[in-house]
Amino acid sequence: MTALYDCEQSLAAPARLWTRDFVLYFGARAVSLLGDAMMPVATALAVGAIYGVSGVGYVLAICTAPFVLFIPFGGVFADRLGARTMMVSADIIRIFTQTAVAVAFFTGTPPLWLLLSASFLSGTASAMFQPGVNGMVPLVAKDPQRANGTLKIADAATQLGGPVLAGLLMTLTGAGAVYTVDAGTFLLSGLCLAFIRLAPAAGAKERSTVMVDLRRGWLEFRSRNWMWSVILIWVFFGILVFGPYIPLASRLVGDRLGDAAYGWVMAGLGSGTVLGGLIAIRLRPSRPLAAGGAAIFGFGFIPLTVALELPLPLLMAGHLLGGMSLAFWSVMWSTSVQTQVAPDVLNRVTAYEIAGSVSGMAVGQALVGPVSEIVSPRGLLFVSTGVSFAVCAALLLTSPIRRLRRA
């Protein structure tokens, strides 16, 4: 255990985190994450009121599909053109899509084709944006782990505040205002990213085709046993834990204790994420994925407390612990990818690992409805609990993951 948490000490002062570039990047991510956290609520309430549950499903699905399909290309172009260029371009596209939907809500009832088209373009833009999120961190922060922990705290805060803000705007002004604010977040994100001062890339890039670059990214991803092993394990985690959890938990907690109780449970999860980010800033294990794999054991208490139908305080405690566990793992994982992969292929490799992670969750979300007709929601959550603990064991038993040392 001492070796696992062998925190490296240095006589030198830690690198300054809050530089001008990191402040701008933090601001870009914070406002962008806030907009992302608002949209599920807006989509569920605004689109659902017009086109029902099926309409909501179509709008969400047509956003996820191009994201998974195009994100490898997003990684290629981020490595070719620069992560910031792709991220700013994606923000510009989403300013126009969200503004168009906002105008449609302000002037009447938006047609379904417009909502679907905007969702498709937004998903494609996200595929262009997301690979650079990882690649930008080493460019704006000399200490990626502190940066990732700080960004995780911002992510948790927006996950708490975004749905609340969206609900208030929907109640007071309507869906048009929510989409307008979302467009504004992309505008601010793009401006912050544009003002970051990045050093020019060293050396000239080799001439190659898009397909050659895609293959190079795949080979780099496949050559790292620790990376593809994690993603393979995470696909099962997405299908059997992440995907089914939100629909099942919201139904069970909401039906038993009320919607307000479910809000408090999510607040516990967000608070745990903040604490996990703070711990990850300070704790520097010599084997980060082994430490993160041990920590993820706590995530199993999230589905377990819901399946056991525990009272609200214990539900919140379980989600607090689970949020801490997941946040710590996320920082260890992001930092490992950023520090173990060469900068010239980092965005492409990131794209492949994100595609693998998201695809599992999408499959889980698609299957939860039909499967819950056969197996009770509580039974499914007990399965999710077992899988959560099994994932922890799999991460620790897989030698390349367990032995990966801090860069």
Number of C-alpha atoms within 10 A of each C-alpha: 6 8 9 17 15 13 14 10 7 7 5 6 6 10 11 11 17 13 13 13 19 21 16 21 24 22 19 21 23 23 23 23 22 26 26 18 24 25 17 16 19 22 20 17 19 19 22 15 12 14 14 13 13 11 19 21 17 16 21 18 18 20 23 21 15 19 27 22 15 18 28 28 21 29 31 29 22 27 24 21 10 18 26 20 18 25 26 22 15 23 26 18 18 26 23 17 21 24 20 20 24 22 17 17 18 16 10 9 12 17 13 15 10 14 22 19 16 23 24 22 20 25 26 25 26 25 29 29 24 23 32 26 15 21 27 23 22 17 17 24 21 16 17 23 26 25 22 26 28 19 21 25 22 22 24 27 20 23 22 21 16 22 21 16 19 27 17 13 19 18 10 10 11 19 24 24 20 26 27 19 21 26 26 19 24 28 20 19 25 24 17 20 23 17 12 17 12 12 8 6 9 7 6 6 10 7 9 9 10 13 11 12 21 20 15 16 25 18 12 18 22 15 11 14 14 19 21 17 17 22 20 14 17 23 22 20 21 24 24 26 29 22 24 27 24 13 14 22 21 19 15 18 23 15 12 13 13 13 14 11 20 22 17 16 26 20 20 24 26 26 22 27 31 26 22 28 32 19 17 25 21 12 17 20 21 20 22 27 29 27 22 25 26 20 20 26 20 21 24 26 21 27 29 22 22 28 22 12 15 14 14 17 13 14 26 25 18 25 31 27 25 27 29 28 25 23 31 31 24 22 28 26 19 17 25 21 19 22 16 15 17 12 16 17 21 27 32 31 31 26 29 24 22 18 20 18 22 21 21 23 23 20 17 23 20 15 15 20 14 9 14 15 9 9 11 12 23 19 12 22 25 20 16 26 24 16 18 26 17 16 22 21 15 18 24 19 14 15 14 18 23 21 17 18 15 16 12
